[in-house]
């Protein structure tokens, strides 16, 4: 894996799929971002892989500045751009490394257009969630379903009963998890 200037191409868009208990799979083109051979070493390379081992599980940790640290489930190491904070060129290696709390280990999540998210939905899926700004649209959920909005650390911010649309309150900002109590479906959202 290597860093590239933002071009909004599909190769730069990742889907975060909840694996429960705060763990996520970062998916692209039907494969997961993983540490090659589930290595625990500093500098271990990353790749898109078909397996579902511990090296493909990631925890997203809010650093309090609007950025996130991305921690690997196998090694506990951080997603890192090789070369430190000065490494800003295209083609620089992205790998795992111990946490130095440096700029090259901080990531910003941003929203993609709902069309690109929903374009990949399976026609047979009965339920869907779309988040645009502060508005959460739900399809296929019962009004008895509870909706929890949590921060990345799992702290509950707001609880709703499902409706067709939910407008998140102003105090809910940044990267949040939206989880349905029944069915355990969870999505990440970026709320302005």
Residue frames relative to the residue before (quaternion, step in Angstrom):
aa qw qx qy qz dx dy dz
X 1.0000 0.0000 0.0000 0.0000 0.00 0.00 0.00
X 0.0089 -0.7925 0.6098 -0.0019 3.52 -1.13 0.72
X 0.5190 -0.6403 0.4710 0.3144 3.52 -1.20 0.56
X 0.0608 -0.7798 0.6230 0.0061 3.56 -1.16 0.74
X 0.5850 -0.5509 0.4600 0.3778 3.55 -1.21 0.52
X 0.5598 -0.6224 0.4271 0.3418 3.58 -0.98 0.83
X 0.0129 0.7921 -0.6087 0.0434 3.54 -0.79 1.10
X 0.3974 -0.7395 0.4385 0.3208 3.58 1.39 -0.01
X 0.3518 0.7245 -0.5126 0.2974 3.60 1.13 0.55
X 0.6530 -0.5393 0.3624 0.3891 3.56 -1.19 0.50
X 0.6215 0.5461 -0.3498 0.4395 3.60 1.14 -0.50
X 0.6867 0.4375 -0.2802 0.5086 3.59 1.28 -0.11
X 0.6101 0.5172 -0.3530 0.4854 3.58 1.28 0.18
X 0.0971 -0.7987 0.5938 0.0100 3.56 -0.80 1.09
X 0.2839 -0.7187 0.6077 0.1834 3.53 -1.12 0.72
X 0.2334 -0.7570 0.5947 0.1372 3.58 -0.85 0.99
X 0.0846 -0.8068 0.5848 0.0018 3.57 -0.53 1.21
X 0.4242 -0.7236 0.4870 0.2435 3.58 -0.72 1.08
X 0.1608 -0.7675 0.6159 0.0767 3.54 -1.03 0.91
X 0.5467 -0.6257 0.3550 0.4285 3.59 1.38 0.19
X 0.8261 0.2446 -0.2083 0.4630 3.54 -1.35 0.40
X 0.7135 -0.4778 0.2552 0.4443 3.59 1.07 0.69
X 0.5883 0.5661 -0.3699 0.4434 3.61 1.29 0.02
X 0.1399 -0.7937 0.5911 0.0326 3.55 -1.11 0.80
X 0.2657 -0.6801 0.6497 0.2114 3.52 -1.32 0.48
X 0.2246 -0.7454 0.6130 0.1349 3.59 -0.91 0.92
X 0.0541 -0.8587 0.5076 -0.0457 3.54 -0.26 1.32
X 0.0477 0.7504 -0.6579 0.0413 3.48 -1.29 0.64
X 0.8552 0.0137 -0.0390 0.5166 3.57 -0.93 0.93
X 0.7121 -0.4831 0.2588 0.4389 3.60 0.98 0.83
X 0.6777 0.4221 -0.2981 0.5231 3.60 1.25 0.13
X 0.4224 -0.7076 0.5165 0.2327 3.54 -1.31 0.35
X 0.4822 -0.6019 0.5410 0.3355 3.53 -1.23 0.54
X 0.1086 0.8098 -0.5665 0.1072 3.57 -0.75 1.04
X 0.4865 -0.5993 0.5401 0.3354 3.51 -1.33 0.36
X 0.5053 -0.6761 0.4454 0.2986 3.56 -0.74 1.08
X 0.8581 0.0167 -0.0785 0.5071 3.56 -0.93 1.10
X 0.5061 -0.6688 0.4097 0.3587 3.62 1.19 0.53
X 0.1699 0.8219 -0.5229 0.1494 3.58 1.09 0.73
X 0.2717 -0.7501 0.5790 0.1680 3.57 -1.18 0.59
X 0.5096 0.6900 -0.3903 0.3345 3.59 1.30 0.04
X 0.5612 -0.5566 0.4888 0.3693 3.55 -1.25 0.51
X 0.8072 0.2721 -0.2105 0.4796 3.57 -0.99 0.85
X 0.3877 0.7275 -0.4895 0.2843 3.60 1.25 0.07
X 0.4584 -0.7089 0.4648 0.2671 3.60 -0.91 0.91
X 0.3436 -0.7055 0.5880 0.1962 3.52 -1.37 0.43
X 0.0191 0.7866 -0.6171 0.0099 3.55 -1.22 0.49
X 0.4837 -0.5737 0.5443 0.3750 3.54 -1.34 0.16
X 0.0088 -0.8248 0.5628 -0.0537 3.57 -0.64 1.14
X 0.4788 -0.6762 0.4872 0.2759 3.55 -1.23 0.51
X 0.6077 0.5851 -0.3707 0.3885 3.62 1.14 -0.38
X 0.3541 -0.7318 0.5467 0.2005 3.56 -1.32 0.17
X 0.2623 0.7997 -0.4988 0.2072 3.59 1.11 0.67
X 0.7461 -0.4033 0.2912 0.4426 3.56 -1.34 0.04
X 0.6264 0.5641 -0.3333 0.4223 3.59 1.10 -0.63
X 0.6763 0.4564 -0.2938 0.4981 3.61 1.28 -0.15
X 0.5885 0.5468 -0.3760 0.4619 3.61 1.27 0.18
X 0.0735 -0.8065 0.5863 -0.0214 3.54 -0.92 1.00
X 0.2032 -0.7343 0.6315 0.1442 3.54 -1.16 0.65
X 0.2490 -0.7587 0.5867 0.1348 3.57 -0.91 0.95
X 0.0768 -0.8212 0.5652 -0.0161 3.56 -0.52 1.22
X 0.3703 -0.7231 0.5462 0.2040 3.57 -0.70 1.14
X 0.2578 -0.7943 0.5292 0.1502 3.60 -0.73 1.01
X 0.5863 -0.6191 0.3516 0.3866 3.61 1.29 0.15
X 0.6884 0.4587 -0.2861 0.4836 3.62 1.25 -0.08
X 0.6254 -0.5029 0.3460 0.4860 3.57 1.31 -0.05
X 0.6412 0.4652 -0.3205 0.5194 3.56 1.31 -0.11
X 0.2711 -0.7460 0.5802 0.1827 3.56 -1.30 0.26
X 0.3086 -0.6652 0.6386 0.2333 3.52 -1.34 0.45
X 0.2150 -0.7686 0.5920 0.1125 3.59 -0.96 0.84
X 0.1187 -0.8361 0.5353 -0.0179 3.55 -0.32 1.40
X 0.3910 -0.7352 0.5101 0.2155 3.58 -0.86 1.00
X 0.4978 -0.7026 0.4427 0.2500 3.56 -0.99 0.92
X 0.6671 0.4880 -0.3055 0.4727 3.60 1.14 -0.46
X 0.8141 0.2929 -0.1174 0.4874 3.57 0.78 -1.04
X 0.3657 -0.7159 0.5092 0.3072 3.59 1.11 -0.62
X 0.5279 0.6296 -0.4068 0.3992 3.60 1.29 0.15
X 0.5247 -0.6740 0.4646 0.2337 3.53 -1.32 0.52
X 0.5154 -0.5886 0.5204 0.3422 3.56 -1.20 0.64
X 0.0215 -0.8358 0.5373 -0.1107 3.57 -0.60 1.22
X 0.2989 -0.6970 0.6175 0.2086 3.57 -1.15 0.72
X 0.4579 -0.7138 0.4628 0.2579 3.58 -0.62 1.18
X 0.7592 0.3956 -0.2836 0.4320 3.56 -1.03 0.80
X 0.5370 -0.6578 0.3955 0.3501 3.59 1.21 0.09
X 0.7980 -0.3470 0.2286 0.4366 3.53 -1.39 -0.11
X 0.6486 0.5322 -0.3198 0.4402 3.61 1.14 -0.55
X 0.5752 0.6030 -0.3736 0.4074 3.61 1.24 -0.28
X 0.1607 0.8203 -0.5250 0.1604 3.57 0.06 1.31
X 0.5048 0.6781 -0.4111 0.3411 3.60 1.25 -0.05
X 0.5704 -0.5461 0.4808 0.3811 3.54 -1.27 0.44
X 0.7813 0.3644 -0.2624 0.4335 3.54 -1.16 0.67
X 0.4872 0.6480 -0.4526 0.3713 3.60 1.24 -0.03
X 0.5387 -0.6621 0.4339 0.2884 3.56 -0.97 0.97
X 0.1810 -0.7184 0.6604 0.1225 3.55 -1.16 0.81
X 0.0432 0.8076 -0.5750 0.1236 3.57 -0.77 1.10
X 0.4829 -0.5916 0.5023 0.4057 3.57 -1.21 -0.38
X 0.0531 0.7856 -0.6144 0.0507 3.55 -1.15 0.65
X 0.6244 -0.5201 0.3996 0.4242 3.58 -1.19 0.38
X 0.5633 -0.6350 0.4238 0.3161 3.57 -1.14 0.66
X 0.0647 -0.7930 0.6057 -0.0049 3.55 -0.65 1.21
X 0.3946 -0.7345 0.4626 0.3013 3.62 1.32 0.04
X 0.4254 0.7003 -0.4621 0.3391 3.58 1.00 0.83
X 0.7063 -0.4924 0.3235 0.3924 3.54 -1.29 0.46
X 0.6726 0.5094 -0.2995 0.4455 3.61 1.01 -0.77
X 0.6759 0.4341 -0.2950 0.5174 3.60 1.31 0.05
X 0.6009 0.5289 -0.3587 0.4801 3.60 1.26 0.26
X 0.1340 -0.8062 0.5762 0.0119 3.55 -0.91 0.99
X 0.2500 -0.7424 0.6041 0.1463 3.55 -1.19 0.65
X 0.2153 -0.7495 0.6123 0.1302 3.57 -0.87 0.98
X 0.0188 0.7919 -0.6104 -0.0039 3.55 -1.01 0.72
X 0.5985 -0.6143 0.4056 0.3162 3.47 -1.22 0.67
X 0.2507 -0.7112 0.6298 0.1860 3.55 -1.15 0.67
X 0.6452 -0.5204 0.3584 0.4294 3.57 -1.15 0.28
X 0.5803 -0.6065 0.4035 0.3641 3.61 -1.00 0.72
X 0.5836 0.5881 -0.3796 0.4116 3.58 1.09 -0.64
X 0.6936 0.4616 -0.3074 0.4598 3.61 0.86 -0.84
X 0.6227 0.5207 -0.3535 0.4649 3.59 1.08 -0.54
X 0.7436 0.4241 -0.2337 0.4611 3.57 0.77 -1.02
X 0.5430 0.6310 -0.4065 0.3765 3.61 1.14 -0.42
X 0.7055 0.4484 -0.2610 0.4827 3.58 1.15 -0.59
X 0.4506 0.6998 -0.4578 0.3126 3.62 1.24 -0.04
X 0.4607 -0.6678 0.5099 0.2860 3.55 -1.06 0.74
X 0.5328 -0.6508 0.4305 0.3276 3.59 -0.89 0.85
X 0.6766 0.5073 -0.3073 0.4363 3.60 1.06 -0.68
X 0.5246 0.6361 -0.4362 0.3604 3.61 1.19 -0.21
X 0.3567 -0.7611 0.5163 0.1641 3.53 -0.91 1.01
X 0.7689 0.3074 -0.1556 0.5386 3.56 1.08 -0.70
X 0.0594 0.7855 -0.6158 0.0179 3.55 -1.09 0.66
X 0.1940 -0.7491 0.6273 0.0877 3.51 -1.29 0.59
X 0.0018 0.7710 -0.6367 0.0056 3.56 -0.92 0.91
X 0.1026 -0.7822 0.6133 0.0377 3.56 -0.92 0.93
X 0.0638 0.7642 -0.6368 0.0806 3.54 -0.76 1.12
X 0.8148 -0.0391 -0.0215 0.5780 3.54 -0.46 1.21
X 0.7830 -0.2603 0.2323 0.5149 3.59 -0.73 -1.12
X 0.6109 0.5733 -0.3364 0.4301 3.61 1.28 -0.12
X 0.1312 -0.7699 0.6232 0.0409 3.55 -0.85 1.10
X 0.1203 -0.7934 0.5951 0.0441 3.59 -0.66 1.13
X 0.1329 -0.8028 0.5809 0.0200 3.54 -0.86 1.06
X 0.0622 -0.7779 0.6247 0.0260 3.54 -1.02 0.83
X 0.8338 0.2344 -0.1774 0.4673 3.56 -0.88 0.96
X 0.5770 0.5648 -0.3909 0.4419 3.59 1.22 0.29
X 0.4628 -0.6588 0.5234 0.2789 3.54 -1.12 0.75
X 0.5474 -0.6155 0.4472 0.3485 3.58 -1.09 0.63
X 0.6045 0.5453 -0.3621 0.4540 3.60 1.24 -0.18
X 0.5285 0.6283 -0.4137 0.3934 3.61 1.25 -0.23
X 0.3231 -0.7379 0.5608 0.1912 3.56 -0.96 0.90
X 0.1862 -0.7631 0.6132 0.0836 3.56 -1.04 0.86
X 0.1138 -0.7808 0.6124 0.0481 3.58 -0.76 1.08
X 0.1498 -0.7356 0.6521 0.1058 3.56 -1.08 0.80
X 0.0357 -0.8254 0.5608 -0.0533 3.55 -0.60 1.24
X 0.4574 -0.6151 0.5342 0.3564 3.55 -1.22 0.34
X 0.7165 -0.4592 0.2958 0.4339 3.61 -1.25 0.10
X 0.6630 0.4931 -0.3036 0.4744 3.58 1.20 -0.40
X 0.5943 -0.6113 0.3460 0.3917 3.60 1.29 0.11
X 0.4653 0.6654 -0.4546 0.3661 3.61 1.27 0.13
X 0.4050 -0.7251 0.5059 0.2330 3.58 -0.73 1.09
X 0.2254 -0.7864 0.5669 0.0969 3.57 -0.79 1.10
X 0.7926 -0.0470 0.0978 0.6001 3.58 0.94 -0.98
X 0.1391 -0.7537 0.6347 0.0988 3.58 -1.20 0.59
X 0.0434 -0.7886 0.6133 -0.0102 3.58 -0.97 0.95
X 0.3527 -0.6050 0.6301 0.3355 3.50 -1.37 0.09
X 0.5598 -0.6412 0.4054 0.3335 3.56 -0.89 0.95
X 0.0100 0.7358 -0.6768 0.0223 3.51 -1.17 0.77
X 0.7032 -0.4282 0.3138 0.4729 3.60 -1.24 0.01
X 0.7944 0.0192 0.0124 0.6069 3.55 1.05 -0.84
X 0.1275 -0.7565 0.6381 0.0650 3.52 -1.14 0.74
X 0.1989 -0.7472 0.6212 0.1275 3.56 -1.00 0.84
X 0.3386 -0.7662 0.5115 0.1913 3.58 -0.54 1.17
X 0.5088 -0.6576 0.4565 0.3166 3.61 -0.97 0.79
X 0.6792 -0.5357 0.3359 0.3726 3.59 -1.21 0.55
X 0.6516 0.5360 -0.3331 0.4209 3.60 1.04 -0.67
X 0.6074 0.5060 -0.3603 0.4951 3.61 1.26 -0.18
X 0.1723 0.7883 -0.5623 0.1806 3.58 -0.47 1.27
X 0.7377 0.4218 -0.3067 0.4287 3.53 -1.30 0.37
X 0.7145 -0.3852 0.3266 0.4842 3.55 -1.23 -0.50
X 0.0288 0.7986 -0.5976 0.0655 3.57 -0.73 1.11
X 0.3704 -0.6717 0.5887 0.2551 3.52 -1.37 0.31
X 0.1333 -0.7545 0.6377 0.0795 3.58 -0.96 0.90
X 0.0031 -0.8310 0.5502 -0.0821 3.55 -0.51 1.25
X 0.2793 -0.7339 0.5982 0.1601 3.53 -1.11 0.79
X 0.5147 -0.6868 0.4222 0.2920 3.56 -0.72 1.13
X 0.7505 0.2781 -0.1832 0.5709 3.60 0.92 -0.83
X 0.7752 0.3217 -0.2423 0.4867 3.56 -0.94 0.82
X 0.2671 -0.8281 0.4605 0.1754 3.57 1.31 -0.26
X 0.3542 0.7078 -0.5386 0.2889 3.63 1.05 0.58
X 0.0070 -0.7955 0.6037 -0.0522 3.53 -0.96 0.92
X 0.0580 -0.7778 0.6251 0.0303 3.57 -1.11 0.74
X 0.3831 -0.6569 0.5865 0.2791 3.53 -1.31 0.36
X 0.0279 -0.7904 0.6118 0.0130 3.55 -1.06 0.72
X 0.2689 -0.7210 0.6133 0.1779 3.53 -1.21 0.56
X 0.0952 -0.8153 0.5711 -0.0020 3.54 -0.49 1.26
X 0.4085 -0.7399 0.4763 0.2426 3.60 -0.69 1.07
